[in-house]
């Protein structure tokens, strides 16, 4: 191509694909997914998705041991974890789509996904 010296057609294709993937990822992350609110739990043993319609308490295996996670209609939270500083427990209840918490030493990540309720605020300030 004469108007872009040193740029090959393959370079342009890779650039366009990377722009499209970036935009698509941003849009997906910004919407938080669709459908009713649910909890996604990711750890060394895999990724699990549960409904928030019923109360559940699960032991999730992590890098340091098991973390106890409770979730239900009110949201999701860590109840117990083998980490030393317990910041994941102090984060408290995550109850809105887009909210998340993690136990980094134990390598467990919790995220609430789904469509926010109509009329719910876009963000909260603590």
N, C-alpha and C positions, 0 to 999 in steps of 0.2 A: 504494500500500500504506500503510495507516494505521499499522502498527507500526514502519515504517522510513521516517520522513519524508525526502523528497528523494531516495529510492532508487527507480529505475525497474526494471521487470522485466528489461529488457535488461542492466542493471548486474549483477544477480544471476546471469544466465546467463553473462556474461563472467567473473565471479568464479569460478563453479563450474568452468568450462572451464579457467581458468588454474591452479586448484588441481589438477585431474586431470592436466594436462600436467606440472606440477611434480613430482607424485608419480610419474608414469610415467617421467619422465627420471631421477629419483633411483633408482628401482628398476633401471632398465636400466644406469645407471652403476655401481651397487653390485654387480651380478652380473657385470659385465665381459663380457657376452654369453654365448652357449652354444656348445658344440661343442669340437673340438680346438683347442689353442692356435694362434694365427696372428698375423701381424704386419700392422698397418695403418700405411701410410706416407702422410702427407698433406703436400703441398707446393703451390707456385704452379701446377704443371702438373696437379694433380688428386689424387685419393685412390685408393690401390691397396691391395689385400688379398692377402697371399701366405701359403701354408702354411709351417709351420716344419719340415716333414718332411725337406726336402733343403737342403743348403748353397747359398746364392746370394750373390753380390756384385753390387750394382747401383749405377750412377751415377744419382743423383736430381737433376734440375735444380732449382735454387733461385733466390732473388732475387740472390745474389752470384755464383753459379756452381754447379758440380756438387759434390755431397757423395757420398762413397763410403760405402755402407751394406752391412754383412754381416749375414745372418741365416740361421738353420738350427736344428737340434734343440736347440742350447745356448741360443738366444735371438737378440737383435738388438743391433747397436751401430753407431755411426758410426766409420769407419776414417779418413776424411779429410774435411775441410770447409774452405771458403775463408774462414771467419770469422776474426777476429783473436785471440780469447782461447781458442779450442778447448775450451770447457767441455763441449760436446756429446761430444767424443772422450773427455774425462776422466771422463764419467759411467759409462763402461764398459758391460758387458753387461747388458741387460735381459732377464730370463729367465722371469718369472712373469706370468700374466694380471693385468692392472692396472698393471704396470710401464710407464713411459714415459720418453722423453727427447726433447729438442728442440734444434735449432739455431735459435735465435730470429733472429739476424741474417740467416740464409739462408732462414728461414721454412719449415723442414721439421720435421715432428712424427712421432715413431715411438711406437706403442703396441702392447703385447702384449694380445690379447684371447682369450677362450675360457673354458672351465671349468677351475678349478684341479684338480690331481690330488688324489685322496682322501688324507687324512692330511697334506697339505701345510700348513705354518703359514699363518695368516691375514695375518701381517705380519712384517717383519724389521726389526731395529734395527742400525744401523751404528755 
